[in-house]
Amino acid sequence: MVHEVFLGLGTNLGCREKNLRDALNKVRNHEKIFLERTSSIYETRPVGGPQGQPWFLNMVVQVKTYLKPHDLLRELKAIEKEMGRKPGVRFGPREIDLDILLFDSVTIKTDQLEIPHPRLKERAFVLVPLLEICPAARLPDGTLLKGVLEKLNPSLEDVVFYKGSPI
């Protein structure tokens, strides 16, 4: 069975645009992950984590996959590791971050994985690019993410259009 998935990509270390392009290429070239759509890139203020870290470049991609949620997570973590991501401070700077935001209309909560992403509803930097490529996106409970974003309006000033889709 093929699954529809939305992934969040973020980076604030090194050559940020190159990091996003490299991550996209690794996702696109994976034999079991099929890239469908990519959002524009947004520059965003860091949320949480150490003071003074660089702003992030963030984007969202829609993929299709035959992988189950935990298997997809394992593949994404392998891409992060291959790109030089090391364990570090929570919400700290990173070369690349690949998160599963939504996976079909599934809800999962385990020690390793939570879907929808546990902070999806709090983060304009994820909602803006997600809604760019899927304006009708909903949470598994049917909540329209457009309405969630409208409630976050004050944080929108920290989500700045940076560049069109890198693909």
C-alpha positions as CSV (number, residue, x, y, z in Angstrom):
1,M,0.0,0.0,0.0
2,V,1.3,3.4,-0.9
3,H,1.3,6.1,1.8
4,E,1.1,9.9,1.4
5,V,3.6,11.6,3.7
6,F,4.7,15.2,4.4
7,L,8.2,15.7,5.6
8,G,9.8,18.8,7.1
9,L,13.4,19.7,6.2
10,G,15.4,22.2,8.1
11,T,19.1,23.3,8.4
12,N,21.0,26.2,10.1
13,L,24.6,25.0,9.8
14,G,27.1,25.1,6.9
15,C,25.8,25.9,3.4
16,R,22.1,25.8,4.2
17,E,20.8,25.8,0.6
18,K,23.2,23.0,-0.3
19,N,22.1,21.0,2.7
20,L,18.5,21.2,1.6
21,R,19.4,20.3,-2.0
22,D,21.5,17.3,-0.8
23,A,18.7,16.1,1.4
24,L,16.2,16.4,-1.3
25,N,18.4,14.5,-3.7
26,K,18.9,11.7,-1.2
27,V,15.1,11.5,-0.6
28,R,14.4,11.7,-4.4
29,N,17.0,9.0,-5.2
30,H,15.8,6.6,-2.5
31,E,14.3,3.5,-4.1
32,K,11.2,3.4,-1.8
33,I,10.5,7.1,-1.4
34,F,8.9,9.1,-4.3
35,L,9.1,12.9,-4.3
36,E,5.7,14.4,-5.3
37,R,5.9,18.1,-4.4
38,T,8.3,20.6,-2.8
39,S,7.5,23.9,-1.1
40,S,9.5,27.1,-1.4
41,I,12.3,27.6,1.1
42,Y,11.6,29.9,4.1
43,E,14.1,31.5,6.4
44,T,13.0,31.2,10.0
45,R,14.0,32.3,13.5
46,P,15.2,29.4,15.7
47,V,12.5,28.2,18.1
48,G,13.9,27.1,21.5
49,G,17.5,25.9,21.8
50,P,20.6,27.9,22.5
51,Q,20.6,31.7,22.2
52,G,22.4,33.2,19.2
53,Q,22.2,30.3,16.8
54,P,21.8,31.1,13.1
55,W,18.4,31.3,11.4
56,F,17.1,28.1,9.7
57,L,16.1,27.4,6.2
58,N,13.0,25.2,6.2
59,M,10.8,23.6,3.6
60,V,8.2,20.8,3.3
61,V,8.0,18.0,0.8
62,Q,5.2,15.6,-0.1
63,V,6.3,12.1,-0.8
64,K,4.7,8.7,-1.4
65,T,6.2,5.6,0.0
66,Y,5.6,1.9,0.6
67,L,7.6,2.1,3.8
68,K,5.8,1.8,7.2
69,P,6.2,4.8,9.5
70,H,9.0,3.4,11.7
71,D,10.9,2.2,8.6
72,L,10.6,5.6,7.0
73,L,11.9,7.2,10.2
74,R,14.9,4.8,10.1
75,E,15.7,5.8,6.5
76,L,15.4,9.5,7.3
77,K,17.7,9.2,10.3
78,A,20.2,7.4,8.0
79,I,20.1,10.3,5.6
80,E,20.7,12.7,8.5
81,K,23.7,10.7,9.7
82,E,25.1,10.4,6.2
83,M,24.9,14.2,5.9
84,G,26.9,14.7,9.1
85,R,24.2,15.2,11.7
86,K,25.4,14.4,15.2
87,P,23.4,14.1,18.4
88,G,23.4,17.5,20.1
89,V,21.5,20.0,22.1
90,R,17.7,19.7,21.8
91,F,16.5,22.4,19.3
92,G,20.1,23.2,18.7
93,P,21.9,24.0,15.5
94,R,22.0,21.2,12.9
95,E,23.3,20.4,9.4
96,I,19.9,18.8,8.5
97,D,16.7,17.8,10.2
98,L,14.2,15.5,8.5
99,D,10.9,15.1,10.3
100,I,7.8,13.2,9.5
101,L,5.0,15.7,9.9
102,L,1.9,13.7,8.6
103,F,1.7,10.1,7.4
104,D,-1.7,9.4,5.7
105,S,-4.3,10.1,8.4
106,V,-2.4,8.0,10.9
107,T,-1.8,8.8,14.6
108,I,1.2,7.1,16.2
109,K,2.7,7.7,19.6
110,T,5.7,5.6,20.6
111,D,9.0,6.3,22.3
112,Q,10.7,6.7,18.8
113,L,8.0,8.3,16.8
114,E,5.0,10.6,17.1
115,I,2.7,11.3,14.2
116,P,1.4,13.9,13.6
117,H,4.7,15.6,14.6
118,P,4.1,16.7,18.2
119,R,4.9,20.4,17.7
120,L,3.3,20.7,14.2
121,K,0.4,22.9,15.5
122,E,2.8,25.3,17.2
123,R,5.2,25.9,14.4
124,A,4.4,28.4,11.7
125,F,7.8,27.6,10.0
126,V,6.3,24.1,9.2
127,L,2.7,25.1,8.6
128,V,3.4,27.8,6.0
129,P,5.4,25.6,3.6
130,L,3.0,22.6,4.2
131,L,0.0,24.7,3.3
132,E,1.8,26.1,0.3
133,I,1.9,22.6,-1.3
134,C,-1.3,21.3,0.3
135,P,-3.8,24.1,1.2
136,A,-6.4,21.6,2.4
137,A,-4.1,19.7,4.7
138,R,-5.8,18.3,7.9
139,L,-4.7,16.6,11.0
140,P,-6.0,13.0,11.5
141,D,-8.8,14.3,13.6
142,G,-10.0,16.4,10.7
143,T,-8.8,19.8,11.9
144,L,-7.8,22.1,9.0
145,L,-4.2,23.2,9.4
146,K,-5.1,26.5,7.8
147,G,-7.1,27.4,10.9
148,V,-4.3,26.3,13.1
149,L,-1.9,28.6,11.2
150,E,-4.3,31.5,11.5
151,K,-4.2,31.2,15.3
152,L,-0.4,31.5,15.2
153,N,-0.5,34.8,13.2
154,P,2.0,36.6,15.5
155,S,4.7,34.1,14.8
156,L,4.4,34.6,11.0
157,E,6.9,37.5,11.1
158,D,9.6,34.9,11.9
159,V,8.8,33.0,8.7
160,V,10.3,34.8,5.7
161,F,10.1,33.7,2.1
162,Y,13.6,32.9,1.0
163,K,13.6,31.2,-2.4
164,G,11.3,29.2,-4.6
165,S,11.5,25.4,-4.7
166,P,15.0,24.2,-5.2
167,I,13.8,21.6,-7.7
